[in-house]
Amino acid sequence: MRNLSRGSLRRLGLAVLTCVAVQLTAPAPAFAWFGLLDKWSGPGGFWGRLYEVRVICFGPSSTVPELEAALARARQSFERVSASSIDLLPSDVDSVATDWNSFASFLEQSTQRWQGDTQAANRLQALIDQHLRQPFDRIRQNYSRPGLRLSNNDSNMVRTNFVQFESAFELAAAAIHILKVQVFAAGATGMFWSLCDENVERRVSIEINVDDWSGYRNANNEAFSGGERIRFITVAPSLTWNPIPSKKADVVDLGISGGYYAFSSKGFDSVQGFVVEPLRVELHAPTLWSKYPRTDVRRLVSMFTYRFALKTIPTGFSADAFAPGSHDGRIPAELVPMHGLFFNLNSLLSRPRKKSGRKSASP
């Protein structure tokens, strides 16, 4: 049996093991690409399983860590004042209102940028106005002199408003979670696995691709392999760019790729070299659709990515490549179209952020 050389097998094995190791250590599951590759003047067409690991993403901060820190500060001041057993100072109530107003303003800016749950931000601001700001405005008018503590009645009124404000915690955490889902979706779209920082808004990324193609049983392939099965494997890094920053319209990614390839078969000695994808176009749902509930058809559509690419082997194929007598002379380089479809369960399996001491919320 003639097959890949030992050196080629070692290189291929290392690449495959790297992808497996990444899969075992990564945080969430996904599925592979399934592709169709047209034929060169050499062998083809092919169908294949295409595995892609997004190694790193580049882009601005998602603001999620800052939002979580602002929510923690607002939670801390709220719990400190609500747990106090003595009559309150006006400054105590003011600190709670100030921290929550600051968080609500930051949340509104972030949700507008990501087109997140703006309704949740508006509902949160209404709760703040009703249960924190308006009561404090009344208190400030009645306790204008420094050092005055609130009466028992006024302290009880404030604490009653605090109890009614409890729903704001779940609302705020759910709004942040939706933003985190969108950031994750932007980094993981079309990926077998993504190692991107969940707090980075992806604009440019680097991936490692391992593609395993099998030749169709047809007269063309049988001529090049003497009737034996043909396998075509590529291992290549890629660079991908998301050119549209709007989360309502970021439906396309552009990329290039280049790396190692090997044809193998019982019918010919292995053929190896350098393969290039000078153009890769991926179409998918906008990031905005990942915020919708799992019962919404837009969330289901966000699972899928379609890829169109052009592949070429720049050196072509030598006259003695493949089975004896399969072709006359050298086969020149040519561009071959590839079509792929990817579906990713991360969009449906993403879990809500767990909140200690409070009920979890899920979009």
N, C-alpha and C positions, 0 to 999 in steps of 0.2 A: 504494500500500500504506500502510495506517495502522498505526502500531506505537508503541513507547515513544518519549517525547519525548527530545530530546538530553540534557537535564539528567538525566532518569531513567537513560538509558543510561550517562552518565558515572558516576553514583553506583553503579549496578549493576556497571559495569566495574571501578571502584575496589575494591569489595568482593570481586569474583571474583579480581582480581589479588592482593589481599592474601592470600586463601586459597591461591592457587597459590604465592606467595612463601613462605608458611609451610610448605607441603608440601615445597618444594625444600630448605629449610634444616633441617627437622626430622629427628630421629635414626632413625626407624623407620617402616616402611610399615604401612598399614592399609587397610581397605576402607570403602565408604560405606554409609549407611543406604539401605534401600529401603522406601518408604512408600506407604500407601493413605489417601486423604483423602476423606471422605464429601462429599456435595453440600450447599451452601447452598440457600436458596430461589432463589438465582442459579445459576451454572454448577456442575458437578460430576457425578460424582466424578472424582478425579484419582489418578494414580500418579506417584511421583517418586523422584528421587535426592537424598538429603539429606546435605550435607557440613557437618561440624562440627569446629571447631578449639578445643580446650581451651587457653585462653590462660594461665591462672594457677590455681594451687591454694593453698588455705589449710588449715593443720592443723599438728599437732605434728611434730617432727623424727622421722625414721624410726629414728634411732640407728645407721644403717649407717656414716656417716663415722667416728663414735666407735669402732665395732667394727673398722673397717679400720685405724684408728690404733693401737688396742690390739693387733691382730694384728701390725702392723709392729714395735711395741716388743718383743713376745714373740719375733718372728723375729730381730730384731737381737741380743738378748741370747743367744739360742740359738746363732746363728752365731758370735758373738764368742767364746763359751766353747768351742764345738766346734772352732774353728780354732786355739785356743791351743796352742802347741808346748811349753809348760812345764807343770810339775805344777800342779794347780789348787788354789785356796783353797776352803774350804767356802763362803765367801760367794759365789764364782762360781756354784756349783751352786744355791745358795739363790736368787740373783737370777733364774735361768732358771725355777725352779719357781714363784717368786712372780709373775713376769710372765705365765706361762701360766695359773696359777690365776686371776689377775685377768681375763684374757681369757675363760676358760671360764665364769666366773661371769657376766660381762657378756653373753656369747652365750646362756647359759641364760635370763637375764631377757628378752632380746630375742625369742628363739624362743617363749617362753611367751606374750609379748604378741601376737605375730603368728601364733601357732600354726604356727610354722615347723618345721624339721627337728629336733625335740627328740631323736630317736634319735641324730643326729649329735653333738649337744651332750653326750649321755650317753656316747657312745663316746669322744669327745675327753677327757672327764673321766677315764674309765677309763685311757686312755693316759697321761695326766698322773700319775695315782696310781701306775701300774705302773712307768713309766720315769723319772719325775722326783721325785715326792714320796717314795716308799718308799726309793729309793737315798739320797736326801738325809737321811732320818731315820736311816739306818744310819751315814752319814758323820758326822752331827752328834754321835752318841753317841761315836764314836771320836776326834773332833778337837775336844774341848771347849776346849782352850787356844787363845787368840788367836794368829794368825800361823802356825800349823802348816799346811803344804801337804800335799796328798794324796800318798800313796805312788804309785809307778808302777802298782801293781796296782789301787789304788782309782781312779786317774785313767783307766786303761784300762777299768775297769768302768763308769765314768760315760760315757765316750765310746761304749762298746758300747750302753748304754741310749739314748744320743742317736741312734745310727744306727737303732735299732728304733723310735724316736719319729718318724722322718721322715714316716711316713704321716699324722701329725697335721696337717701343712701343707695337704695336699690336702683333708682332711676339714674343716678350719676354713674354707678358702676356699670350698668347695662349700656349706657351711651359710650363709655370708654371701651367696653368690650367690642362693640360694633366697629369702632375705629381700629382696634387691634386686628379684627378679622379682615378688614379691608387692607391694612398694611401687609398682613400675611398673604392675602390673595395676590397683591401686587408683586410680592417676591416669589410666589410659588406657582404662578400661572404656567401651565404647560410643562411642569416639572415632574419627573419620576421622584426626585428628592431635592429639597432646597435646604441649604445650610445658611441662608441669609439671616442677618441680624433682624429680628422681628421689629426693631425700632428704626430701621432704615427704610426710607421710601425709595424703592428701586427705580433708577433711571437707566443705569448701565450695569451689566452683570457678566460674569465669566462662568462658563459651564464646562463639564467634562462629558463627552458623549461616547457611549459604547453601543454600536449598532450591529445587530446580528441578522443578516439577510440570507434567505434561501431562494435558489432559482426555481422558477416555475418549470414544470415538466412540459416542454414544448420542443419543436424541431430545432429552433435556434440554439437552445441550451444543450440539447443532445449532440448537436454538431460540434460544440466547443468542448464538451466533456466526455465524448464517446458514450453518451447515454447514462453517465453517472450523475449523482446529485452534486450541485455546485453550492458552495457556501461562500459568502462574501461578508467579511467582518471589517469594520472601521473603528478606530479609536482616535478621537480628536477633541481638542479644546474648541470652544466657540466663544464669540463675543456678541452680546445681544444688547440692543438699545431700544428703549421705549421712548419714541419721539414726542408723544402727546402727554403733557402733564395733567390735563383735566381728567378727573376720575369719572366724568360722564361720557368721555369720548376716547379713552385710552385703549382702543380695540386692536391695535397693531403693534407688533414688535419686529424689528429688522435685525438681521444678524449675518455673521460670516463664520466659517469654520474651516479648519484644515488639519490634517493629521495622517496617520498610518492606515493602510488598507492591506488586506490579504484575501485573494481568491484561493480556495482549496477544493480538491475533488480527488476521487480515486482515478479519474481519467486524465489528470495532468499534474505536472509538478506545480507547487505553489507559486503564485504570482503576487508579488508584493511591491509596495511603493508608496507614493504620496498622493492623497486625495484632497480636493478642495471643494468647499461650497462657497462660491463668491457671492451668492445671494441666498438669503433665507428670510421668508416672510411668514409671520404667524398672526392669525386672526382669532380673536376671542372676545368674550363679553367684556364690557367695561368694568373696572374695579367696583364702581358704584353698585353693581348688581349683587355683589357678595354680601351686602348688608341686609338683604331682604330675608324674610323667614324661609325655612326649608320647604314650606308648602307652596312657595311662590315659584312659578315657572322660570322666572329670571334667575333665581338661585340655582335651579337645575341646569339651565343653559350655561351658567358660569363654570360648570365642570369641564366644558369641552374647549379644545383648541385645535384649529386646523393649521397645518404647515404646508407651504409650498417652497421648494428649494431647487436649486440647480447644482448638480454635482459634476465634477470633471476630474479626470486623471491626467494631469498636465503633460506627462511623458507619453501618453498613449500606451499601446501594447506592442511589444517586440514581435518580430516575425515568427519566433519559436514559442511564443506564449500559448498556453492551452493545449488541447489535444492535437496531435500531428494531423496535418491536412485540414484543420478547421477553418483556416483563412490563408489568403495569399498576401505576403508582405506585411509591412508594419501597419497597425491600426492607429490613425492619428487621434489626438486629443479632441474631445467633443463634450458639449454640455448635455446632461441627461436630466430630465425633470423628475422630481420626487414629490409625492403627496403623502401627508401623514395626518392621523387623527389621534388625539390624546384625550383621555378623560381622567380627571383627578378627583378622588373622593374627599380631599381635604376640605373642599367647599361645603360638603355636607356633614363631615365628621368633626369639624372644628368645635371645640368645647368651650362653654362660657367660663369666664374667669371666676374662680372660687373666692368667695369673700368670707373671711373668718368672722364667725359670730352672726352672720346674716345670711338670708336665703339667696342662693345663686339666681342670676337672671340670664336669660338667653334670648338673643334676637329671634 
